[in-house]
Amino acid sequence: MRISSTENVLGGTCAQCGALFIVDPTSKNVGEVMMQALDMAAAKLSKDSTEMVPGEDYDDAVLSYDWRTHRSPGAPKGFMDRYGRLYIIKTKK
């Protein structure tokens, strides 16, 4: 998924529900990945990301991500759990 003219990340959009997902395989850039996903979700709603209200404009979740199997074992168990992070954001219309 292209997030800017110079950056690509592993991610996409769910074909069934339209939720946006972005992966941070190292779990070291979760904040940056979350902001990129929020910016993309805000663009869907024709808003600025600073105007987005959690629960009102979108729902989100951060899950652990195993980059070897491309599966999520669920909620993170801690910062040093040796998993990447999968950030999911679903806009509300």
Gaussian input, Z-matrix of N, CA and C with variables (Angstrom, degrees):
# hf/3-21g

backbone

0 1
 N
 C     1     B1
 C     2     B2     1     A1
 N     3     B3     2     A2     1     D1
 C     4     B4     3     A3     2     D2
 C     5     B5     4     A4     3     D3
 N     6     B6     5     A5     4     D4
 C     7     B7     6     A6     5     D5
 C     8     B8     7     A7     6     D6
 N     9     B9     8     A8     7     D7
 C    10    B10     9     A9     8     D8
 C    11    B11    10    A10     9     D9
 N    12    B12    11    A11    10    D10
 C    13    B13    12    A12    11    D11
 C    14    B14    13    A13    12    D12
 N    15    B15    14    A14    13    D13
 C    16    B16    15    A15    14    D14
 C    17    B17    16    A16    15    D15
 N    18    B18    17    A17    16    D16
 C    19    B19    18    A18    17    D17
 C    20    B20    19    A19    18    D18
 N    21    B21    20    A20    19    D19
 C    22    B22    21    A21    20    D20
 C    23    B23    22    A22    21    D21
 N    24    B24    23    A23    22    D22
 C    25    B25    24    A24    23    D23
 C    26    B26    25    A25    24    D24
 N    27    B27    26    A26    25    D25
 C    28    B28    27    A27    26    D26
 C    29    B29    28    A28    27    D27
 N    30    B30    29    A29    28    D28
 C    31    B31    30    A30    29    D29
 C    32    B32    31    A31    30    D30
 N    33    B33    32    A32    31    D31
 C    34    B34    33    A33    32    D32
 C    35    B35    34    A34    33    D33
 N    36    B36    35    A35    34    D34
 C    37    B37    36    A36    35    D35
 C    38    B38    37    A37    36    D36
 N    39    B39    38    A38    37    D37
 C    40    B40    39    A39    38    D38
 C    41    B41    40    A40    39    D39
 N    42    B42    41    A41    40    D40
 C    43    B43    42    A42    41    D41
 C    44    B44    43    A43    42    D42
 N    45    B45    44    A44    43    D43
 C    46    B46    45    A45    44    D44
 C    47    B47    46    A46    45    D45
 N    48    B48    47    A47    46    D46
 C    49    B49    48    A48    47    D47
 C    50    B50    49    A49    48    D48
 N    51    B51    50    A50    49    D49
 C    52    B52    51    A51    50    D50
 C    53    B53    52    A52    51    D51
 N    54    B54    53    A53    52    D52
 C    55    B55    54    A54    53    D53
 C    56    B56    55    A55    54    D54
 N    57    B57    56    A56    55    D55
 C    58    B58    57    A57    56    D56
 C    59    B59    58    A58    57    D57
 N    60    B60    59    A59    58    D58
 C    61    B61    60    A60    59    D59
 C    62    B62    61    A61    60    D60
 N    63    B63    62    A62    61    D61
 C    64    B64    63    A63    62    D62
 C    65    B65    64    A64    63    D63
 N    66    B66    65    A65    64    D64
 C    67    B67    66    A66    65    D65
 C    68    B68    67    A67    66    D66
 N    69    B69    68    A68    67    D67
 C    70    B70    69    A69    68    D68
 C    71    B71    70    A70    69    D69
 N    72    B72    71    A71    70    D70
 C    73    B73    72    A72    71    D71
 C    74    B74    73    A73    72    D72
 N    75    B75    74    A74    73    D73
 C    76    B76    75    A75    74    D74
 C    77    B77    76    A76    75    D75
 N    78    B78    77    A77    76    D76
 C    79    B79    78    A78    77    D77
 C    80    B80    79    A79    78    D78
 N    81    B81    80    A80    79    D79
 C    82    B82    81    A81    80    D80
 C    83    B83    82    A82    81    D81
 N    84    B84    83    A83    82    D82
 C    85    B85    84    A84    83    D83
 C    86    B86    85    A85    84    D84
 N    87    B87    86    A86    85    D85
 C    88    B88    87    A87    86    D86
 C    89    B89    88    A88    87    D87
 N    90    B90    89    A89    88    D88
 C    91    B91    90    A90    89    D89
 C    92    B92    91    A91    90    D90
 N    93    B93    92    A92    91    D91
 C    94    B94    93    A93    92    D92
 C    95    B95    94    A94    93    D93
 N    96    B96    95    A95    94    D94
 C    97    B97    96    A96    95    D95
 C    98    B98    97    A97    96    D96
 N    99    B99    98    A98    97    D97
 C   100   B100    99    A99    98    D98
 C   101   B101   100   A100    99    D99
 N   102   B102   101   A101   100   D100
 C   103   B103   102   A102   101   D101
 C   104   B104   103   A103   102   D102
 N   105   B105   104   A104   103   D103
 C   106   B106   105   A105   104   D104
 C   107   B107   106   A106   105   D105
 N   108   B108   107   A107   106   D106
 C   109   B109   108   A108   107   D107
 C   110   B110   109   A109   108   D108
 N   111   B111   110   A110   109   D109
 C   112   B112   111   A111   110   D110
 C   113   B113   112   A112   111   D111
 N   114   B114   113   A113   112   D112
 C   115   B115   114   A114   113   D113
 C   116   B116   115   A115   114   D114
 N   117   B117   116   A116   115   D115
 C   118   B118   117   A117   116   D116
 C   119   B119   118   A118   117   D117
 N   120   B120   119   A119   118   D118
 C   121   B121   120   A120   119   D119
 C   122   B122   121   A121   120   D120
 N   123   B123   122   A122   121   D121
 C   124   B124   123   A123   122   D122
 C   125   B125   124   A124   123   D123
 N   126   B126   125   A125   124   D124
 C   127   B127   126   A126   125   D125
 C   128   B128   127   A127   126   D126
 N   129   B129   128   A128   127   D127
 C   130   B130   129   A129   128   D128
 C   131   B131   130   A130   129   D129
 N   132   B132   131   A131   130   D130
 C   133   B133   132   A132   131   D131
 C   134   B134   133   A133   132   D132
 N   135   B135   134   A134   133   D133
 C   136   B136   135   A135   134   D134
 C   137   B137   136   A136   135   D135
 N   138   B138   137   A137   136   D136
 C   139   B139   138   A138   137   D137
 C   140   B140   139   A139   138   D138
 N   141   B141   140   A140   139   D139
 C   142   B142   141   A141   140   D140
 C   143   B143   142   A142   141   D141
 N   144   B144   143   A143   142   D142
 C   145   B145   144   A144   143   D143
 C   146   B146   145   A145   144   D144
 N   147   B147   146   A146   145   D145
 C   148   B148   147   A147   146   D146
 C   149   B149   148   A148   147   D147
 N   150   B150   149   A149   148   D148
 C   151   B151   150   A150   149   D149
 C   152   B152   151   A151   150   D150
 N   153   B153   152   A152   151   D151
 C   154   B154   153   A153   152   D152
 C   155   B155   154   A154   153   D153
 N   156   B156   155   A155   154   D154
 C   157   B157   156   A156   155   D155
 C   158   B158   157   A157   156   D156
 N   159   B159   158   A158   157   D157
 C   160   B160   159   A159   158   D158
 C   161   B161   160   A160   159   D159
 N   162   B162   161   A161   160   D160
 C   163   B163   162   A162   161   D161
 C   164   B164   163   A163   162   D162
 N   165   B165   164   A164   163   D163
 C   166   B166   165   A165   164   D164
 C   167   B167   166   A166   165   D165
 N   168   B168   167   A167   166   D166
 C   169   B169   168   A168   167   D167
 C   170   B170   169   A169   168   D168
 N   171   B171   170   A170   169   D169
 C   172   B172   171   A171   170   D170
 C   173   B173   172   A172   171   D171
 N   174   B174   173   A173   172   D172
 C   175   B175   174   A174   173   D173
 C   176   B176   175   A175   174   D174
 N   177   B177   176   A176   175   D175
 C   178   B178   177   A177   176   D176
 C   179   B179   178   A178   177   D177
 N   180   B180   179   A179   178   D178
 C   181   B181   180   A180   179   D179
 C   182   B182   181   A181   180   D180
 N   183   B183   182   A182   181   D181
 C   184   B184   183   A183   182   D182
 C   185   B185   184   A184   183   D183
 N   186   B186   185   A185   184   D184
 C   187   B187   186   A186   185   D185
 C   188   B188   187   A187   186   D186
 N   189   B189   188   A188   187   D187
 C   190   B190   189   A189   188   D188
 C   191   B191   190   A190   189   D189
 N   192   B192   191   A191   190   D190
 C   193   B193   192   A192   191   D191
 C   194   B194   193   A193   192   D192
 N   195   B195   194   A194   193   D193
 C   196   B196   195   A195   194   D194
 C   197   B197   196   A196   195   D195
 N   198   B198   197   A197   196   D196
 C   199   B199   198   A198   197   D197
 C   200   B200   199   A199   198   D198
 N   201   B201   200   A200   199   D199
 C   202   B202   201   A201   200   D200
 C   203   B203   202   A202   201   D201
 N   204   B204   203   A203   202   D202
 C   205   B205   204   A204   203   D203
 C   206   B206   205   A205   204   D204
 N   207   B207   206   A206   205   D205
 C   208   B208   207   A207   206   D206
 C   209   B209   208   A208   207   D207
 N   210   B210   209   A209   208   D208
 C   211   B211   210   A210   209   D209
 C   212   B212   211   A211   210   D210
 N   213   B213   212   A212   211   D211
 C   214   B214   213   A213   212   D212
 C   215   B215   214   A214   213   D213
 N   216   B216   215   A215   214   D214
 C   217   B217   216   A216   215   D215
 C   218   B218   217   A217   216   D216
 N   219   B219   218   A218   217   D217
 C   220   B220   219   A219   218   D218
 C   221   B221   220   A220   219   D219
 N   222   B222   221   A221   220   D220
 C   223   B223   222   A222   221   D221
 C   224   B224   223   A223   222   D222
 N   225   B225   224   A224   223   D223
 C   226   B226   225   A225   224   D224
 C   227   B227   226   A226   225   D225
 N   228   B228   227   A227   226   D226
 C   229   B229   228   A228   227   D227
 C   230   B230   229   A229   228   D228
 N   231   B231   230   A230   229   D229
 C   232   B232   231   A231   230   D230
 C   233   B233   232   A232   231   D231
 N   234   B234   233   A233   232   D232
 C   235   B235   234   A234   233   D233
 C   236   B236   235   A235   234   D234
 N   237   B237   236   A236   235   D235
 C   238   B238   237   A237   236   D236
 C   239   B239   238   A238   237   D237
 N   240   B240   239   A239   238   D238
 C   241   B241   240   A240   239   D239
 C   242   B242   241   A241   240   D240
 N   243   B243   242   A242   241   D241
 C   244   B244   243   A243   242   D242
 C   245   B245   244   A244   243   D243
 N   246   B246   245   A245   244   D244
 C   247   B247   246   A246   245   D245
 C   248   B248   247   A247   246   D246
 N   249   B249   248   A248   247   D247
 C   250   B250   249   A249   248   D248
 C   251   B251   250   A250   249   D249
 N   252   B252   251   A251   250   D250
 C   253   B253   252   A252   251   D251
 C   254   B254   253   A253   252   D252
 N   255   B255   254   A254   253   D253
 C   256   B256   255   A255   254   D254
 C   257   B257   256   A256   255   D255
 N   258   B258   257   A257   256   D256
 C   259   B259   258   A258   257   D257
 C   260   B260   259   A259   258   D258
 N   261   B261   260   A260   259   D259
 C   262   B262   261   A261   260   D260
 C   263   B263   262   A262   261   D261
 N   264   B264   263   A263   262   D262
 C   265   B265   264   A264   263   D263
 C   266   B266   265   A265   264   D264
 N   267   B267   266   A266   265   D265
 C   268   B268   267   A267   266   D266
 C   269   B269   268   A268   267   D267
 N   270   B270   269   A269   268   D268
 C   271   B271   270   A270   269   D269
 C   272   B272   271   A271   270   D270
 N   273   B273   272   A272   271   D271
 C   274   B274   273   A273   272   D272
 C   275   B275   274   A274   273   D273
 N   276   B276   275   A275   274   D274
 C   277   B277   276   A276   275   D275
 C   278   B278   277   A277   276   D276

   B1=1.4390
   B2=1.5271
   B3=1.3210
   B4=1.4529
   B5=1.5172
   B6=1.3597
   B7=1.4535
   B8=1.5231
   B9=1.3132
   B10=1.4648
   B11=1.5146
   B12=1.3167
   B13=1.4597
   B14=1.5265
   B15=1.3396
   B16=1.4607
   B17=1.5234
   B18=1.3363
   B19=1.4598
   B20=1.5173
   B21=1.3178
   B22=1.4540
   B23=1.5243
   B24=1.3300
   B25=1.4548
   B26=1.5240
   B27=1.3182
   B28=1.4517
   B29=1.5225
   B30=1.3129
   B31=1.4535
   B32=1.5103
   B33=1.3161
   B34=1.4507
   B35=1.5064
   B36=1.3194
   B37=1.4575
   B38=1.5202
   B39=1.3225
   B40=1.4627
   B41=1.5229
   B42=1.3210
   B43=1.4609
   B44=1.5299
   B45=1.3171
   B46=1.4633
   B47=1.5191
   B48=1.3421
   B49=1.4673
   B50=1.5241
   B51=1.3308
   B52=1.4594
   B53=1.5107
   B54=1.3405
   B55=1.4606
   B56=1.5319
   B57=1.3066
   B58=1.4553
   B59=1.5220
   B60=1.3263
   B61=1.4600
   B62=1.5172
   B63=1.3251
   B64=1.4614
   B65=1.5173
   B66=1.3264
   B67=1.4551
   B68=1.5258
   B69=1.3284
   B70=1.4552
   B71=1.5273
   B72=1.3334
   B73=1.4614
   B74=1.5251
   B75=1.3341
   B76=1.4628
   B77=1.5219
   B78=1.3080
   B79=1.4630
   B80=1.5248
   B81=1.3209
   B82=1.4663
   B83=1.5188
   B84=1.3175
   B85=1.4571
   B86=1.5265
   B87=1.3241
   B88=1.4618
   B89=1.5212
   B90=1.3252
   B91=1.4581
   B92=1.5109
   B93=1.3173
   B94=1.4680
   B95=1.5247
   B96=1.3188
   B97=1.4634
   B98=1.5313
   B99=1.3249
   B100=1.4606
   B101=1.5243
   B102=1.3149
   B103=1.4685
   B104=1.5238
   B105=1.3208
   B106=1.4604
   B107=1.5212
   B108=1.3288
   B109=1.4657
   B110=1.5274
   B111=1.3113
   B112=1.4602
   B113=1.5265
   B114=1.3262
   B115=1.4685
   B116=1.5254
   B117=1.3344
   B118=1.4570
   B119=1.5335
   B120=1.3281
   B121=1.4662
   B122=1.5248
   B123=1.3226
   B124=1.4615
   B125=1.5248
   B126=1.3174
   B127=1.4700
   B128=1.5286
   B129=1.3568
   B130=1.4678
   B131=1.5256
   B132=1.3447
   B133=1.4722
   B134=1.5300
   B135=1.3214
   B136=1.4649
   B137=1.5238
   B138=1.3317
   B139=1.4571
   B140=1.5216
   B141=1.3132
   B142=1.4632
   B143=1.5298
   B144=1.3225
   B145=1.4633
   B146=1.5271
   B147=1.3317
   B148=1.4630
   B149=1.5226
   B150=1.3261
   B151=1.4685
   B152=1.5251
   B153=1.3225
   B154=1.4638
   B155=1.5325
   B156=1.3324
   B157=1.4560
   B158=1.5244
   B159=1.3576
   B160=1.4621
   B161=1.5283
   B162=1.3211
   B163=1.4508
   B164=1.5161
   B165=1.3256
   B166=1.4618
   B167=1.5267
   B168=1.3271
   B169=1.4634
   B170=1.5282
   B171=1.3291
   B172=1.4704
   B173=1.5214
   B174=1.3253
   B175=1.4604
   B176=1.5149
   B177=1.3320
   B178=1.4549
   B179=1.5217
   B180=1.3231
   B181=1.4591
   B182=1.5175
   B183=1.3228
   B184=1.4586
   B185=1.5189
   B186=1.3258
   B187=1.4613
   B188=1.5199
   B189=1.3165
   B190=1.4581
   B191=1.5229
   B192=1.3325
   B193=1.4648
   B194=1.5264
   B195=1.3065
   B196=1.4609
   B197=1.5241
   B198=1.3093
   B199=1.4628
   B200=1.5321
   B201=1.3324
   B202=1.4627
   B203=1.5287
   B204=1.3393
   B205=1.4650
   B206=1.5259
   B207=1.3294
   B208=1.4711
   B209=1.5277
   B210=1.3354
   B211=1.4661
   B212=1.5273
   B213=1.3115
   B214=1.4578
   B215=1.5165
   B216=1.3318
   B217=1.4541
   B218=1.5335
   B219=1.3240
   B220=1.4608
   B221=1.5108
   B222=1.3157
   B223=1.4635
   B224=1.5344
   B225=1.3348
   B226=1.4660
   B227=1.5290
   B228=1.3192
   B229=1.4592
   B230=1.5235
   B231=1.3012
   B232=1.4605
   B233=1.5144
   B234=1.3036
   B235=1.4584
   B236=1.5322
   B237=1.3090
   B238=1.4670
   B239=1.5285
   B240=1.3158
   B241=1.4638
   B242=1.5289
   B243=1.3144
   B244=1.4723
   B245=1.5279
   B246=1.3119
   B247=1.4532
   B248=1.5178
   B249=1.3275
   B250=1.4475
   B251=1.5159
   B252=1.3206
   B253=1.4556
   B254=1.5196
   B255=1.3110
   B256=1.4533
   B257=1.5258
   B258=1.3170
   B259=1.4589
   B260=1.5191
   B261=1.3253
   B262=1.4735
   B263=1.5191
   B264=1.3254
   B265=1.4499
   B266=1.5285
   B267=1.3127
   B268=1.4738
   B269=1.5136
   B270=1.3182
   B271=1.4663
   B272=1.5226
   B273=1.3176
   B274=1.4587
   B275=1.5209
   B276=1.3114
   B277=1.4650
   B278=1.5032
   A1=108.20
   A2=117.17
   A3=122.21
   A4=108.85
   A5=116.44
   A6=119.93
   A7=112.31
   A8=116.53
   A9=121.26
   A10=107.42
   A11=116.08
   A12=119.13
   A13=111.76
   A14=117.64
   A15=120.12
   A16=114.44
   A17=118.36
   A18=120.49
   A19=113.18
   A20=115.06
   A21=123.22
   A22=107.77
   A23=117.48
   A24=121.69
   A25=108.33
   A26=114.89
   A27=120.80
   A28=107.22
   A29=116.78
   A30=120.04
   A31=110.21
   A32=115.05
   A33=119.82
   A34=111.20
   A35=114.94
   A36=122.32
   A37=108.64
   A38=116.40
   A39=121.64
   A40=109.04
   A41=116.53
   A42=121.44
   A43=112.01
   A44=117.89
   A45=120.72
   A46=113.44
   A47=117.46
   A48=119.32
   A49=114.03
   A50=117.41
   A51=120.77
   A52=114.98
   A53=118.14
   A54=121.10
   A55=109.91
   A56=115.69
   A57=123.08
   A58=108.03
   A59=117.85
   A60=120.28
   A61=109.41
   A62=115.00
   A63=122.16
   A64=107.39
   A65=116.70
   A66=122.81
   A67=110.49
   A68=115.62
   A69=123.16
   A70=105.85
   A71=118.88
   A72=120.71
   A73=114.11
   A74=118.47
   A75=121.31
   A76=112.73
   A77=118.22
   A78=124.42
   A79=111.92
   A80=117.10
   A81=120.68
   A82=112.60
   A83=117.78
   A84=121.31
   A85=112.20
   A86=117.08
   A87=120.30
   A88=111.41
   A89=118.16
   A90=120.93
   A91=112.42
   A92=116.14
   A93=120.74
   A94=110.92
   A95=116.60
   A96=121.43
   A97=110.22
   A98=116.78
   A99=120.43
   A100=110.97
   A101=117.28
   A102=120.58
   A103=111.03
   A104=117.39
   A105=120.17
   A106=110.15
   A107=117.21
   A108=120.86
   A109=110.36
   A110=117.18
   A111=120.72
   A112=111.08
   A113=116.74
   A114=120.34
   A115=111.10
   A116=116.75
   A117=120.62
   A118=110.80
   A119=117.17
   A120=120.88
   A121=110.29
   A122=116.98
   A123=121.01
   A124=110.58
   A125=116.61
   A126=120.29
   A127=110.68
   A128=116.82
   A129=120.34
   A130=111.57
   A131=115.50
   A132=121.14
   A133=112.16
   A134=116.94
   A135=122.71
   A136=111.32
   A137=115.10
   A138=121.95
   A139=109.21
   A140=115.06
   A141=121.52
   A142=106.64
   A143=117.97
   A144=119.84
   A145=112.01
   A146=117.99
   A147=120.51
   A148=112.37
   A149=117.31
   A150=121.98
   A151=112.30
   A152=117.75
   A153=121.84
   A154=110.48
   A155=116.06
   A156=122.32
   A157=108.30
   A158=117.87
   A159=120.00
   A160=110.85
   A161=116.02
   A162=120.90
   A163=113.10
   A164=117.05
   A165=120.96
   A166=111.00
   A167=116.43
   A168=121.51
   A169=112.42
   A170=116.43
   A171=119.64
   A172=111.10
   A173=115.52
   A174=124.16
   A175=106.44
   A176=117.35
   A177=119.50
   A178=111.10
   A179=114.75
   A180=121.59
   A181=108.70
   A182=115.72
   A183=122.17
   A184=106.82
   A185=116.14
   A186=121.91
   A187=110.02
   A188=116.65
   A189=120.99
   A190=107.93
   A191=116.56
   A192=120.81
   A193=109.25
   A194=116.63
   A195=122.30
   A196=108.62
   A197=116.90
   A198=120.89
   A199=112.05
   A200=117.74
   A201=120.14
   A202=111.42
   A203=116.47
   A204=120.89
   A205=112.65
   A206=116.75
   A207=122.80
   A208=111.44
   A209=114.27
   A210=121.16
   A211=109.28
   A212=114.53
   A213=120.37
   A214=109.95
   A215=117.89
   A216=120.03
   A217=112.51
   A218=118.08
   A219=121.56
   A220=113.02
   A221=115.92
   A222=122.05
   A223=110.12
   A224=116.79
   A225=119.90
   A226=111.13
   A227=116.16
   A228=121.45
   A229=111.36
   A230=117.06
   A231=121.41
   A232=110.28
   A233=115.00
   A234=120.53
   A235=112.40
   A236=117.05
   A237=121.07
   A238=112.12
   A239=117.93
   A240=120.62
   A241=113.40
   A242=117.49
   A243=124.37
   A244=113.89
   A245=116.59
   A246=121.61
   A247=109.23
   A248=114.89
   A249=120.12
   A250=108.30
   A251=116.43
   A252=120.39
   A253=110.46
   A254=114.87
   A255=123.73
   A256=106.39
   A257=116.13
   A258=120.79
   A259=107.99
   A260=115.82
   A261=121.59
   A262=107.94
   A263=116.35
   A264=121.01
   A265=109.07
   A266=116.07
   A267=122.73
   A268=107.48
   A269=115.64
   A270=119.96
   A271=109.87
   A272=114.31
   A273=120.72
   A274=107.39
   A275=116.17
   A276=119.25
   A277=111.51
   D1=129.68
   D2=179.17
   D3=-87.00
   D4=123.28
   D5=179.71
   D6=-105.94
   D7=-15.92
   D8=174.28
   D9=-156.80
   D10=-179.21
   D11=-178.74
   D12=-69.00
   D13=-16.31
   D14=-177.99
   D15=-119.33
   D16=-6.97
   D17=-175.27
   D18=-123.92
   D19=139.80
   D20=171.84
   D21=-123.73
   D22=144.62
   D23=175.24
   D24=-134.07
   D25=161.47
   D26=174.45
   D27=-77.08
   D28=119.84
   D29=-178.77
   D30=174.52
   D31=-173.90
   D32=-179.95
   D33=170.55
   D34=-159.63
   D35=-179.29
   D36=-127.04
   D37=135.92
   D38=178.25
   D39=-67.16
   D40=129.45
   D41=-179.05
   D42=-68.84
   D43=-27.81
   D44=-176.98
   D45=-86.14
   D46=-47.76
   D47=-173.36
   D48=-109.56
   D49=-13.47
   D50=179.05
   D51=84.39
   D52=5.25
   D53=179.05
   D54=-66.44
   D55=145.83
   D56=178.78
   D57=-94.99
   D58=136.14
   D59=176.37
   D60=-132.58
   D61=140.59
   D62=177.89
   D63=-136.14
   D64=141.39
   D65=-176.55
   D66=-110.75
   D67=135.33
   D68=168.54
   D69=-112.30
   D70=95.22
   D71=-173.03
   D72=-65.12
   D73=-21.57
   D74=-178.58
   D75=-95.12
   D76=-15.86
   D77=-176.21
   D78=64.51
   D79=21.04
   D80=-178.95
   D81=-104.55
   D82=-10.36
   D83=-176.81
   D84=-126.40
   D85=34.68
   D86=-174.50
   D87=-59.29
   D88=-42.84
   D89=-179.88
   D90=-60.19
   D91=-44.35
   D92=178.75
   D93=-65.04
   D94=-43.21
   D95=179.39
   D96=-63.99
   D97=-41.18
   D98=179.20
   D99=-63.03
   D100=-42.21
   D101=179.78
   D102=-66.52
   D103=-38.26
   D104=178.18
   D105=-64.05
   D106=-43.34
   D107=178.80
   D108=-65.81
   D109=-39.85
   D110=179.26
   D111=-65.60
   D112=-39.37
   D113=175.87
   D114=-61.47
   D115=-42.03
   D116=179.94
   D117=-67.80
   D118=-38.06
   D119=177.83
   D120=-67.82
   D121=-39.13
   D122=178.82
   D123=-63.43
   D124=-37.73
   D125=178.08
   D126=-63.07
   D127=-35.87
   D128=177.32
   D129=-61.67
   D130=-33.97
   D131=-177.83
   D132=-94.98
   D133=4.77
   D134=-177.23
   D135=55.93
   D136=44.29
   D137=177.81
   D138=-126.60
   D139=169.21
   D140=171.05
   D141=-89.65
   D142=147.66
   D143=-177.48
   D144=-62.43
   D145=-25.20
   D146=178.08
   D147=-72.80
   D148=-15.69
   D149=179.42
   D150=-91.95
   D151=-8.58
   D152=-176.04
   D153=-72.13
   D154=135.79
   D155=179.64
   D156=-116.63
   D157=119.11
   D158=178.99
   D159=-60.15
   D160=139.41
   D161=-179.66
   D162=85.57
   D163=-27.89
   D164=178.94
   D165=-99.78
   D166=-47.24
   D167=-179.22
   D168=-96.82
   D169=-26.93
   D170=-176.37
   D171=-157.95
   D172=159.88
   D173=168.95
   D174=-118.11
   D175=146.64
   D176=-178.95
   D177=-142.30
   D178=162.89
   D179=178.07
   D180=-151.72
   D181=146.01
   D182=173.70
   D183=-117.26
   D184=122.87
   D185=-179.02
   D186=-121.13
   D187=157.11
   D188=171.34
   D189=-69.77
   D190=152.52
   D191=-178.86
   D192=-139.69
   D193=122.17
   D194=176.77
   D195=-92.45
   D196=106.21
   D197=-174.98
   D198=-70.48
   D199=-17.44
   D200=179.11
   D201=-74.38
   D202=-39.93
   D203=-176.59
   D204=-105.66
   D205=-7.77
   D206=-176.72
   D207=56.95
   D208=44.74
   D209=177.82
   D210=-134.80
   D211=158.54
   D212=177.46
   D213=-106.60
   D214=124.58
   D215=174.63
   D216=-81.25
   D217=4.12
   D218=177.24
   D219=112.37
   D220=-151.74
   D221=-176.92
   D222=-66.58
   D223=144.65
   D224=178.28
   D225=-61.14
   D226=141.50
   D227=179.26
   D228=-95.95
   D229=-7.91
   D230=179.51
   D231=163.27
   D232=169.73
   D233=-176.58
   D234=-63.58
   D235=-36.75
   D236=-175.65
   D237=-103.86
   D238=43.23
   D239=-177.13
   D240=-87.43
   D241=4.06
   D242=176.95
   D243=66.43
   D244=23.71
   D245=175.55
   D246=-116.87
   D247=156.30
   D248=170.23
   D249=-79.60
   D250=-170.80
   D251=179.40
   D252=-127.54
   D253=140.93
   D254=176.81
   D255=-114.07
   D256=117.82
   D257=-178.45
   D258=-105.65
   D259=125.65
   D260=-178.20
   D261=-120.18
   D262=132.50
   D263=177.78
   D264=-134.71
   D265=129.51
   D266=-178.39
   D267=-119.95
   D268=118.00
   D269=179.24
   D270=-78.54
   D271=149.97
   D272=175.55
   D273=-105.36
   D274=138.36
   D275=-177.05
   D276=-97.99

